[in-house]
Amino acid sequence: MRVMEKSGFLEKAGAENFCGHIDDALKRAAEITEKEETYRTGVKDQCRRR
């Protein structure tokens, strides 16, 4: 983790995307996926209305 910090990678990727345990990482991935799916669905719905 220290190497990623020193290189600036942690800042670019976002510290909130690094977890201390695999279960926490899987929860974070599910949150991100859910947000992206909600966004995609909303965009598709907007395109259909036009």
Distance bins in CASP14 RR format, pairs under 12 A and 6 or more apart:
PFRMAT RR
TARGET T0000
AUTHOR 0000-0000-0000
RMODE 2
METHOD distances of the structure
MODEL  1
1 7 0 0 0 0 0 1 0 0 0 0 0
1 8 0 0 0 0 0 1 0 0 0 0 0
1 9 0 0 0 0 1 0 0 0 0 0 0
1 10 1 0 0 1 0 0 0 0 0 0 0
1 13 0 0 0 0 0 1 0 0 0 0 0
1 15 0 0 0 0 1 0 0 0 0 0 0
1 18 1 0 0 1 0 0 0 0 0 0 0
1 19 0 0 0 0 0 1 0 0 0 0 0
1 20 0 0 0 0 1 0 0 0 0 0 0
2 8 0 0 0 0 0 1 0 0 0 0 0
2 9 0 0 0 0 0 1 0 0 0 0 0
2 10 0 0 0 0 1 0 0 0 0 0 0
3 9 0 0 0 0 1 0 0 0 0 0 0
3 10 0 0 0 0 1 0 0 0 0 0 0
4 10 1 0 1 0 0 0 0 0 0 0 0
4 11 0 0 0 0 1 0 0 0 0 0 0
4 12 0 0 0 0 1 0 0 0 0 0 0
4 13 1 0 0 1 0 0 0 0 0 0 0
4 14 0 0 0 0 0 1 0 0 0 0 0
4 15 0 0 0 0 1 0 0 0 0 0 0
4 17 0 0 0 0 0 1 0 0 0 0 0
4 18 1 0 0 1 0 0 0 0 0 0 0
5 11 1 0 0 1 0 0 0 0 0 0 0
5 12 0 0 0 0 0 1 0 0 0 0 0
5 13 0 0 0 0 0 1 0 0 0 0 0
5 14 0 0 0 0 0 1 0 0 0 0 0
5 15 0 0 0 0 1 0 0 0 0 0 0
5 18 0 0 0 0 1 0 0 0 0 0 0
7 13 0 0 0 0 0 1 0 0 0 0 0
8 14 0 0 0 0 1 0 0 0 0 0 0
8 15 0 0 0 0 0 1 0 0 0 0 0
9 15 0 0 0 0 0 1 0 0 0 0 0
9 17 0 0 0 0 0 1 0 0 0 0 0
9 18 0 0 0 0 1 0 0 0 0 0 0
10 16 0 0 0 0 0 1 0 0 0 0 0
10 17 0 0 0 0 1 0 0 0 0 0 0
10 18 1 0 0 1 0 0 0 0 0 0 0
11 17 0 0 0 0 0 1 0 0 0 0 0
11 18 0 0 0 0 0 1 0 0 0 0 0
12 18 0 0 0 0 0 1 0 0 0 0 0
13 28 0 0 0 0 0 1 0 0 0 0 0
14 28 0 0 0 0 0 1 0 0 0 0 0
14 32 0 0 0 0 0 1 0 0 0 0 0
15 28 0 0 0 0 0 1 0 0 0 0 0
16 24 0 0 0 0 0 1 0 0 0 0 0
16 25 0 0 0 0 0 1 0 0 0 0 0
16 27 0 0 0 0 0 1 0 0 0 0 0
16 28 1 0 0 1 0 0 0 0 0 0 0
16 31 0 0 0 0 1 0 0 0 0 0 0
16 32 0 0 0 0 1 0 0 0 0 0 0
17 24 0 0 0 0 0 1 0 0 0 0 0
17 25 0 0 0 0 1 0 0 0 0 0 0
17 27 0 0 0 0 0 1 0 0 0 0 0
17 28 1 0 0 1 0 0 0 0 0 0 0
17 29 0 0 0 0 1 0 0 0 0 0 0
17 31 0 0 0 0 0 1 0 0 0 0 0
17 32 0 0 0 0 1 0 0 0 0 0 0
18 24 0 0 0 0 1 0 0 0 0 0 0
18 25 0 0 0 0 1 0 0 0 0 0 0
18 28 0 0 0 0 1 0 0 0 0 0 0
18 29 0 0 0 0 0 1 0 0 0 0 0
19 25 1 0 1 0 0 0 0 0 0 0 0
19 26 0 0 0 0 1 0 0 0 0 0 0
19 27 1 0 0 1 0 0 0 0 0 0 0
19 28 1 0 1 0 0 0 0 0 0 0 0
19 29 0 0 0 0 1 0 0 0 0 0 0
19 30 0 0 0 0 0 1 0 0 0 0 0
19 31 0 0 0 0 0 1 0 0 0 0 0
19 32 0 0 0 0 0 1 0 0 0 0 0
20 26 0 0 0 0 0 1 0 0 0 0 0
20 27 0 0 0 0 0 1 0 0 0 0 0
20 28 0 0 0 0 0 1 0 0 0 0 0
21 27 0 0 0 0 1 0 0 0 0 0 0
21 28 0 0 0 0 0 1 0 0 0 0 0
22 28 0 0 0 0 0 1 0 0 0 0 0
22 29 0 0 0 0 0 1 0 0 0 0 0
23 29 0 0 0 0 0 1 0 0 0 0 0
23 30 0 0 0 0 0 1 0 0 0 0 0
24 30 0 0 0 0 0 1 0 0 0 0 0
24 31 0 0 0 0 0 1 0 0 0 0 0
25 31 0 0 0 0 0 1 0 0 0 0 0
25 32 0 0 0 0 0 1 0 0 0 0 0
26 32 0 0 0 0 0 1 0 0 0 0 0
26 33 0 0 0 0 0 1 0 0 0 0 0
27 33 0 0 0 0 0 1 0 0 0 0 0
27 34 0 0 0 0 0 1 0 0 0 0 0
28 34 0 0 0 0 0 1 0 0 0 0 0
28 35 0 0 0 0 0 1 0 0 0 0 0
29 35 0 0 0 0 0 1 0 0 0 0 0
29 36 0 0 0 0 0 1 0 0 0 0 0
30 36 0 0 0 0 0 1 0 0 0 0 0
30 37 0 0 0 0 0 1 0 0 0 0 0
31 37 0 0 0 0 0 1 0 0 0 0 0
31 38 0 0 0 0 0 1 0 0 0 0 0
32 38 0 0 0 0 0 1 0 0 0 0 0
32 39 0 0 0 0 0 1 0 0 0 0 0
33 39 0 0 0 0 0 1 0 0 0 0 0
33 40 0 0 0 0 0 1 0 0 0 0 0
34 40 0 0 0 0 0 1 0 0 0 0 0
34 41 0 0 0 0 0 1 0 0 0 0 0
35 41 0 0 0 0 0 1 0 0 0 0 0
35 42 0 0 0 0 0 1 0 0 0 0 0
36 42 0 0 0 0 0 1 0 0 0 0 0
36 43 0 0 0 0 0 1 0 0 0 0 0
37 43 0 0 0 0 0 1 0 0 0 0 0
37 44 0 0 0 0 0 1 0 0 0 0 0
38 44 0 0 0 0 0 1 0 0 0 0 0
38 45 0 0 0 0 0 1 0 0 0 0 0
39 45 0 0 0 0 0 1 0 0 0 0 0
39 46 0 0 0 0 0 1 0 0 0 0 0
40 46 0 0 0 0 0 1 0 0 0 0 0
40 47 0 0 0 0 0 1 0 0 0 0 0
41 47 0 0 0 0 0 1 0 0 0 0 0
41 48 0 0 0 0 0 1 0 0 0 0 0
42 48 0 0 0 0 1 0 0 0 0 0 0
42 49 0 0 0 0 0 1 0 0 0 0 0
43 49 0 0 0 0 0 1 0 0 0 0 0
43 50 0 0 0 0 0 1 0 0 0 0 0
44 50 0 0 0 0 0 1 0 0 0 0 0
END
